[in-house]
């Protein structure tokens, strides 16, 4: 007999917590609703089969997530792979622009309003699911795309990218400072949908893209420690990444199109030593990467490909392909990948797939079955953003269904 049981709590008002329980016992669906401190009101429905009851269970669960309820569990009492928080971001938006605080206690989420006119930043408490609006961009004549949000090392400030600007925001003070800014096709060729700000692992150095096709790296005090230009003959900067140590910078340059024989596609990644202000190596790639990164030891260039394949890794010493994830049954493409991240100790690689996150051993690259998605769960869709807490105990995933799911690692 199938047994499913979920208790959800409202995330909007911490002063008046509402609960909603959905349970399946064979063909019976049990619903209970109550406000904190009051007795539950229960209804029971009988279905023709267990499968019909399970389908109704999933529909109700999805409906309550859209209404602002969240599934919450105590991380300290949870087993590996267990869901600690399941929440849907506001404004019927995808859950791509979010970050997990270094201590794992909070999420910061950037969402757009209807048709991307207007935007908001919300803080979500991982332990309770409570959501708080901390910043709103008013509607204007132009669209407002939130491309990325990141906590700083203290968790007290947020770096976010809005269109071509990168800003530093303090939720406590409400103050905002612009760190970099450009207008695509006017004072830079940077594409804000591809080139986004990023920290090193300790959040001591911050990668920025600025006016005049400049790339800058700032220290924690906001001072420039490195700057270079992405202007190259006949090529455009396609992707960039800062290594975990903050010592290396990867910049991908691409030209041409694979679909035109007279204009072949050429892609090359420059690896910079920031402290020496010098290019260490140029790594040619057969296919254009969607995003770049490094392994925690700064020995591999890791890339996800434009066709949502990967990730794959190249040796920084030789430039050769070291490993990749083959597709489980297709021979003409690699495994699906929308995003990835490493655990701080480098032992775990979390990969955003379609519907969920694949948590694998970084050495063997074997998947951990504890993180398999439950049948019938809609999951996170195309899982473009994956984050792991600084202590390596939580992994958060978000995608185009608008859900963020935090699991015990």
C-alpha positions in Angstrom: 0.0 0.0 0.0 1.3 3.4 -1.0 1.9 5.9 1.9 2.7 9.5 1.2 2.7 12.2 3.9 3.6 15.9 3.6 3.1 18.7 6.0 3.6 22.2 4.6 3.7 25.6 6.4 2.9 29.1 5.0 5.9 31.2 4.2 4.4 34.7 3.9 3.6 35.7 7.5 5.8 34.4 10.3 3.4 35.9 12.9 0.5 33.7 11.8 1.8 30.3 10.6 -0.7 28.1 8.7 -0.2 24.4 8.1 -1.5 22.1 5.5 -1.1 18.3 5.5 -1.6 16.0 2.6 -1.4 12.2 3.0 -2.1 9.2 0.9 -3.0 5.8 2.4 -3.7 3.5 -0.5 -6.6 5.0 -2.4 -7.5 7.4 0.4 -6.4 11.1 0.3 -6.4 12.9 3.6 -6.2 16.7 3.8 -5.8 18.7 7.0 -5.6 22.5 7.5 -5.0 24.5 10.7 -3.5 27.6 12.1 -0.7 27.4 14.7 -2.3 26.7 18.1 -5.6 25.5 16.7 -7.0 22.0 16.0 -6.8 20.7 12.4 -9.8 20.4 10.1 -9.6 17.1 8.2 -11.3 15.8 5.0 -10.9 12.4 3.4 -11.5 11.5 -0.2 -11.7 8.0 -1.7 -10.3 7.4 -5.2 -10.7 4.5 -7.5 -7.0 3.5 -7.3 -3.8 4.3 -5.5 -2.5 5.9 -8.6 -5.3 8.4 -8.8 -4.8 9.3 -5.2 -1.1 9.9 -5.8 -1.8 12.1 -8.8 -4.2 14.2 -6.7 -1.6 14.3 -3.9 1.0 15.8 -6.4 -1.6 18.3 -7.7 -2.5 19.6 -4.2 1.2 19.8 -3.2 2.0 21.8 -6.3 -1.0 24.1 -5.7 0.1 24.8 -2.1 3.6 25.6 -3.2 2.2 28.2 -5.7 0.1 29.7 -2.8 3.3 30.3 -0.7 3.5 27.2 1.4 6.8 25.4 1.9 7.9 22.0 3.0 10.4 22.2 5.9 12.4 19.7 7.9 15.1 19.9 10.5 18.4 19.6 8.8 20.2 18.3 11.9 17.7 15.4 12.1 17.6 14.6 8.4 19.3 11.8 6.5 21.5 12.3 3.5 19.4 13.2 0.5 16.4 14.2 2.5 14.6 17.4 1.6 15.2 20.2 4.1 13.3 22.9 2.3 11.0 22.8 -0.8 9.7 26.3 -1.7 8.5 28.1 -4.8 9.8 31.5 -5.6 7.4 34.4 -5.9 6.0 36.2 -8.9 5.6 33.0 -11.0 9.2 33.3 -11.9 11.9 30.7 -12.6 14.4 29.9 -9.7 17.6 30.6 -11.5 18.9 33.7 -9.8 19.4 32.6 -6.2 22.2 31.9 -3.7 22.6 29.9 -0.4 24.2 31.8 2.4 27.7 30.6 3.5 26.1 29.2 6.8 23.3 27.6 4.9 20.6 29.4 7.0 19.1 31.6 4.2 18.4 31.9 0.5 18.4 35.1 -1.4 16.2 35.0 -4.5 16.0 37.4 -7.4 12.7 37.4 -9.4 11.1 39.4 -12.2 7.6 40.7 -12.3 5.3 40.3 -15.3 7.2 40.3 -18.6 10.3 41.3 -16.7 9.1 44.9 -16.0 10.1 45.3 -12.3 12.1 43.0 -10.1 12.4 41.9 -6.5 14.9 40.4 -4.0 13.6 38.1 -1.3 15.3 36.5 1.7 14.0 33.0 2.6 14.8 31.4 5.9 15.9 27.8 5.3 14.7 26.6 8.7 11.2 27.9 8.5 10.5 28.7 4.9 9.5 32.3 5.8 10.0 34.7 2.9 10.7 38.4 3.2 10.8 41.1 0.5 14.0 43.2 1.0 14.3 45.1 -2.3 12.0 46.1 -5.2 13.0 47.5 -8.6 10.0 49.6 -9.8 8.4 49.1 -13.2 9.8 51.3 -15.9 9.9 51.6 -19.7 12.6 49.0 -20.0 12.8 45.4 -18.8 14.6 44.5 -15.6 16.3 41.2 -15.8 17.9 39.8 -12.6 20.8 37.6 -13.9 22.5 36.6 -10.7 22.4 37.1 -6.9 25.2 36.2 -4.4 25.7 36.6 -0.7 29.1 38.1 0.4 31.3 36.2 2.8 29.5 37.5 5.9 26.0 36.8 4.5 25.1 40.4 5.4 25.3 41.9 1.9 24.1 40.7 -1.5 25.7 41.2 -4.9 23.2 41.2 -7.7 23.3 41.7 -11.5 20.4 43.7 -13.0 20.7 44.1 -16.8 24.3 45.3 -17.3 24.8 46.6 -13.8 26.3 44.8 -10.8 25.3 46.2 -7.4 26.1 45.7 -3.8 23.0 45.7 -1.6 22.6 45.7 2.2 19.2 44.3 3.3 19.6 45.7 6.8 20.4 49.2 5.6 18.5 49.2 2.3 21.5 50.9 0.7 22.7 50.0 -2.8 26.1 50.7 -4.4 26.9 50.1 -8.1 30.1 48.2 -8.6 30.1 48.0 -12.4 27.8 48.8 -15.2 27.6 48.8 -19.0 25.0 49.1 -21.8 25.2 46.2 -24.2 25.9 47.4 -27.8 26.4 51.0 -26.6 29.5 51.0 -24.4 30.4 47.3 -24.3 29.8 44.1 -26.3 29.3 42.1 -23.1 26.1 40.0 -23.0 24.6 40.1 -19.4 22.7 36.8 -20.1 26.1 35.1 -20.3 28.7 37.1 -18.5 27.7 37.3 -14.8 29.5 38.4 -11.6 31.0 35.5 -9.5 33.0 35.1 -6.3 35.9 32.8 -5.5 35.2 30.0 -3.0 36.0 32.1 0.1 34.2 35.1 -1.4 37.3 37.2 -1.1 37.5 38.2 -4.7 34.7 39.2 -7.0 34.7 38.9 -10.8 32.9 41.8 -12.6 32.2 42.8 -16.2 32.2 46.6 -16.8 31.9 49.3 -19.4 34.4 49.5 -22.2 34.6 45.6 -22.4 36.6 45.5 -19.2 36.9 42.6 -16.9 37.7 43.5 -13.3 38.4 41.5 -10.1 37.8 43.3 -6.8 38.9 42.4 -3.3 36.6 42.4 -0.2 37.2 46.2 0.3 36.1 46.9 -3.3 39.6 47.6 -4.6 40.7 46.4 -8.1 43.3 43.6 -7.9 43.1 42.8 -11.6 41.7 44.3 -14.8 41.9 43.5 -18.5 40.0 44.0 -21.8 38.0 41.5 -23.7 38.4 43.2 -27.0 39.9 40.8 -29.5 39.9 40.9 -33.4 36.8 39.2 -34.8 35.9 37.4 -31.5 33.5 38.0 -28.6 33.8 37.1 -25.0 31.4 34.3 -24.4 31.9 33.1 -20.8 34.1 33.8 -17.8 34.9 32.3 -14.4 37.0 32.9 -11.3 38.8 29.9 -9.8 38.0 28.7 -6.2 41.4 30.1 -5.0 40.7 33.5 -6.7 44.1 33.2 -8.4 43.0 32.1 -11.9 40.5 33.6 -14.4 39.1 31.9 -17.4 37.8 33.9 -20.4 36.2 32.2 -23.4 36.4 33.9 -26.8 34.4 32.6 -29.8 33.8 33.6 -33.4 32.0 32.2 -36.4 29.2 29.7 -36.6 29.2 25.9 -36.8 26.4 26.2 -39.4 28.4 28.2 -42.0 31.2 26.4 -43.9 32.8 29.7 -44.9 32.8 31.0 -41.3 33.9 28.1 -39.1 33.4 28.4 -35.3 36.5 28.9 -33.3 36.5 28.8 -29.5 39.4 29.3 -27.2 39.7 29.8 -23.5 42.3 32.0 -22.0 43.6 31.1 -18.5 44.9 34.1 -16.6 47.1 34.3 -13.5 45.5 37.3 -11.8 48.4 38.0 -9.4 51.0 37.9 -12.3 48.7 39.6 -14.8 49.6 37.1 -17.4 48.0 34.4 -19.6 49.1 31.0 -18.5 47.5 28.9 -21.3 45.1 29.0 -24.2 42.8 26.0 -24.4 41.0 25.4 -27.7 37.6 23.8 -27.5 35.6 21.9 -30.2 32.3 23.2 -29.0 31.3 26.5 -27.4 30.7 26.4 -23.6 27.6 27.7 -22.0 29.5 28.3 -18.7 32.9 27.9 -17.3 34.4 26.9 -13.9 37.3 25.2 -12.1 37.7 22.2 -9.8 38.5 23.1 -6.2 42.2 22.4 -6.6 42.6 24.8 -9.5 43.9 22.0 -11.8 41.0 21.5 -14.2 38.9 23.9 -16.4 35.3 22.6 -16.1 32.7 23.5 -18.7 29.1 23.0 -19.6 28.4 23.2 -23.3 26.0 25.5 -25.1 23.8 22.6 -26.1 23.1 21.8 -22.4 25.7 19.0 -22.3 28.3 18.2 -19.7 30.0 19.0 -17.6 33.5 18.2 -19.0 37.0 18.9 -17.7 40.2 20.0 -19.3 43.7 19.8 -17.8 45.1 23.3 -17.1 48.6 21.8 -17.6 48.1 20.1 -21.0 44.8 21.6 -22.3 43.6 18.0 -23.0 40.1 16.7 -22.2 40.3 14.7 -19.0 36.7 13.5 -18.4 33.1 14.0 -19.5 29.7 12.5 -18.7 28.5 10.4 -21.6 24.8 10.3 -22.4 23.1 7.2 -20.8 21.8 6.0 -24.2 22.7 8.4 -27.0 26.1 8.2 -28.8 26.0 11.6 -30.5 25.8 13.8 -27.4 26.9 13.9 -23.7 24.7 13.9 -20.6 22.3 16.8 -20.0 23.7 19.6 -17.9 22.4 23.0 -17.1 24.7 23.9 -14.1 27.0 22.5 -11.5 29.0 23.2 -8.4 31.6 21.4 -6.3 31.5 20.9 -2.5 34.2 22.9 -0.6 36.3 19.8 0.0 36.1 18.8 -3.7 34.7 15.3 -2.9 31.3 15.9 -4.4 30.1 17.3 -7.7 26.4 18.4 -7.9 25.1 18.7 -11.4 21.8 20.3 -12.5 20.0 17.9 -14.8 16.5 18.0 -16.2 14.1 17.7 -13.2 16.6 17.4 -10.4 20.3 17.5 -9.3 22.6 14.6 -9.8 25.0 14.3 -6.8 28.1 12.4 -7.8 31.4 11.3 -6.3 33.9 13.8 -7.8 36.5 11.0 -8.3 34.5 8.1 -9.6 31.7 10.3 -11.0 29.1 7.8 -9.8 25.7 9.1 -8.8 24.4 8.9 -5.2 21.0 7.1 -5.2 20.0 9.0 -2.1 19.3 12.1 -4.2 17.1 10.4 -6.8 13.8 12.2 -7.4 10.6 10.6 -6.1 8.4 9.3 -9.0 5.7 11.7 -9.8 7.5 14.8 -8.4 7.8 17.5 -10.9 11.1 18.6 -9.5 13.1 21.7 -10.5 12.8 21.4 -14.3 15.9 22.5 -16.2 18.1 22.9 -13.1 20.3 25.8 -14.0 21.5 26.8 -10.5 23.1 24.6 -7.9 24.7 25.8 -4.6 26.4 24.0 -1.7 26.8 25.6 1.7 30.3 26.5 2.9 30.2 23.7 5.5 29.3 21.1 2.8 26.1 20.0 4.5 23.4 21.4 2.2 22.8 21.4 -1.5 20.2 23.8 -3.0 18.8 23.5 -6.6 16.6 25.7 -8.6 15.2 25.7 -12.2 12.5 26.8 -14.5 9.6 25.3 -12.5 10.3 28.0 -10.0 11.1 25.6 -7.2 14.1 25.7 -4.9 14.8 22.4 -3.2 17.4 22.2 -0.4 18.6 18.7 0.5 20.9 17.3 3.2 24.3 16.5 1.8 
